[in-house]
Amino acid sequence: MKRYLIVGASGTVGSEIVKLLKQQGQQVRATTGKKTSAKTADGVEKVRVDLSTGAGLKEAFEEVDRAFFLSPAGYADQYRILSPLIREAKRRKLQKVVLMSAFGANANETAPLRRAEVELEKSGLPYNIIRPNWFMQNFNTFWVQGIREQGKILVPAGSAKVSFIDARDIAVVAAKLLTSDDFNNRALDITGPESIDHDEVAKIISSVTGKKVTYENTEPGAFRKGLLAAGLPQDYTDFLLLIFGFLKEGYNAQVTKDVQTIIGRAPIGFRKYVQDYKQAWL
């Protein structure tokens, strides 16, 4: 039985990957930022790793066969987080690495995420790179306060369409790629089944929940102020404004077939996502 290392295991995608692998009876080691390592009731092995310093990294890779990497939210220089992971995976000669990047990361060869992609591509390891579009789950996490308290989606997205993807589908794709070699050494741009704008998002949430929700195209300056007030670092705030700028220009509208290709079914649609997370906005 193989042992899988999941970096970012407490996050939206990582936690779903852990769940899927355990359902398959796999051995799972999950990184945690907490001070002590432990084994959970379902047999998931937790190991402490400080991704900002690399502390605990070598121990986390002991007897690992395959690994999933991502850079958690909050880090604008994702390469600084991911490169040590890729180097250690190469040193250990892992059987497979799946790296979660981001939709459009390959458009700029100097971008931190693209640099990490290139390092993995050149590592000699079997790999997959997945580039998901914006998460549907952002609406029940990052943007949920405005929806709950004001009935508004407050982001600087203009009228651009986005092929939002459900994080549960990202996890299913990642788990499939981790446990299979059928698609080795490919980068995949993964999206939901449709491209919709934020006005349509608001209408769907309103329709499903019975709560009136509207979209307000926030000015970037006001958005920046809100992010900084919420405690986000300035460099990460600048990064979010940068990628919202690309979104607003229409760069996130493309719909791909990669989810269907990998998992054999259509990705989850936005209405289904809202139905499943309905209570989050009430």
N, C-alpha and C positions, 0 to 999 in steps of 0.2 A: 504494500500500500504506500502511495506517495504522500509526502508531507508538503503542504502548500503554505507559503508565507503570504499573508495579506497585509499590506501596508495601508493605513487609513481605515482599519477595520471597524471603527466606531462611527464612520461617516455614512452618508445616505447610500452610497453605492457599495462601499466596503462591507457594511453590515449585512446587506443583501447577499453579497458573494459568499460570506461566511455561512450564512443560513443555507444557501443552495448546496455548498460543498458538504456541509454536515448532513444534509438530507441524503446525499449520495454515499454517506459513510466514509468520507475522506478524513485524513488527519489534517487539522487546520491549526496553524500558528498565527495569531493575530497580534500586530503591534499595538501598544498602548503607551500613552504618555504618562500614565500613573506611576507612582513610585515603586510599586511592588508587582512582580510577575505572579501569575496564578493560573489555575485551570478552572474553567467555569463548570457549572453543573452538566452542560451538554458536551463536555469533553474538549472544548476549544482551549488551546494553550495560549495564554497571553504572556507576551514578553515586552518588557519596557524598552522603548527606543526613543531617544530624543532626536528627532529629525533635523533640528536646527544645529546640533553639535555633532551628531553621529554617535553619541554615547549609546552603547548597547547593540550597535549594528552588527558586529561580528558574531555576537552570541545569538542574535536573532536568526542568522543564516545557518546555524549548525544543523546538519542533517536535513536540510531543506532540498527538495527536488525541483519545485516550480514556484514562481512568485508573481504576485500582482503588485504593481507600483502606481501610486499617484502622489501628487503634491497637494496636501490639504489646503483648503481655503485659508487666505491670510498671508500667503507668501507670494510676493510679486516676482521674485527671482526663483522660479521653479527649478531651474537648472541646478542651483546650489543644493537643493533638497534631493533631486533625483540622481544626479551624477554619482554620488557616493554609493547609492543603492545599485546602480548599474555596474559600477566597478567591482563591487563585492560579488555581485551575481556572476560576473565574468571570472573573477578569481576562483569562485566555487564551481565553475563550469555547470551551472544549472541547466536542466533539461529544457526549460522554457521560461520566458518572461513575457508577461502581458503588461504593457504600459498604457495607462489612461492619460491621454493628452487632451486636446480641445479642438473643436470644429474650427478649421481655418488656421491652425497653428503652423501648418506647412507653407503658408503664404509668405512668411518672412524668415529667411534662413538664420537671422541673428536673434530671433526671439528666443527667450529662455526655454520654452517648451519644445521648440523645434530643435534647439541644440541638444536637448535630452533625447529626442527622437533619433537624431543622427548618430549620437553616441551608441545608442542601443542597436541601430541598424549596422553599425560598423564593429560591434562587439564580437561577432562570430557566433553569438548565441541564437538558438531558435527563438523567434519572438513574434508577437503581434502588437500593433499600435492601434488603439481605438480612439477616435476623435468624436465624442458625443457633442451634439448641439446643446443649446441651453436646456436645463432640466425643467420639466414640468413642476417638480417638487419645490422649485424656488418660490412658487406662489403660496405654498403652505409652510414655508420656513422664512426665507429672507424678506419677502414682501407681505407676509401675513398680517403684520401689525396695522398697516394702512388699510387693508381690506376689512379687518375686524372693527377697527375703531372709527374709520372715516368712510368705509364703503368705497375705497378708492385704491386702484393700482397706480402707484406713484413711481414711475421710472421714465428715463429719458430715451424712449424707444421710437418716437415719431409714429409713423403709420406703417412701418416695415413689417413684413410677414416673417415668421420664424417657424421652422419645423421642429418645435419642441419635442423632446424625447423623455419618456418616463424612465426614471432612474432604475426601476425594477427591470426594464428591458436592457439597460446598460449592464446590469449585474448578470442577467441571463447570458448575454453575449460574452461577457468576460469569463464566466464560469465555463462556458462551452469551449472557448479558446484555450483556457488554462488546462483543461482535461483532454484536449484533442490536439492532434498535429495536422488536421485536415487543411488548415488555412495558414500554415506557418509562413512567417516572413512577409506578411502583408500588413499594410496600414488600411484601416477601414473608417470611413466617415459615416457615423451612425446617427439617424434622425428618426423622428416620429413619422406617421403615415400621411401627415397633412401639414400645410404651411398656413398659419393664421396670424393675424395681427392682435395687438393687445385689446382693441375694442371688442374683437370676437371672443377673446379670452374672458373679458368682463361679462359679456352676454351669456356665455356658457355657465360661468360660476353663478350668475344671477338666476338663470333658468333652473339649474339643479338645486340650488340652496334655498331659493325663494327670497334671498337677501339682495337688495339692490346694490349692485357693484358697477362702478364706472372706471374708465381708464383716464388718467390725467398725465399728459406728456410733460414731465417735470423738466425744468431748465437744468442743465448740467451743474451750474453753480449751486443751486439749491440742493441738488442731489448730493453733490460733494460735501456740502455742509452737514447734511443729515448723516452721511456715512461716517464722517469724522466725529460727529457728536455721539454716534453709536460705539465709538472706540476703535474703529478700523484704522490700521496704520496708514500714513499718508501715501506711501508707495503703492500699497494695495488698492487704496482708493483711486489713485491715478490709473492703475491697471484696469479697474472696473469701468472707469469712465472711457478709457481707450476702447475696450471691447464693446461697450454700449455704442460707441461711435460707429464701429464696424456694423453692428446690428442695425443701427438706424439707416445706414447706407444700403441695406438690403443683402448683406453678405451671408446672412444666416437663413435665407429663404429656401435653399435647395432641399429637395426631398430625395433621399437615396434608398436603394433596395438592400443595403448591406445587412440590416437586422433580419429581414426575411431570408436572405441567403444563408446566414449563420445559424439561425435557430429554427428555420422551417415554418415560421408563421409571421403574420403581419404584426408590426409593433402596436402597442396600446395607443388608442386615440385619446385626444384631450378630454372629450366628454366622459369617457370611462374613467380616466384619472380623477376628474372632479367628483364623479359619483363615489369613488373609493375613498376620497379624502374629504368628503362633504363636511364632516364635523369640525374640521380645522378652522373653517371660516365663520362658524356660528357662535 
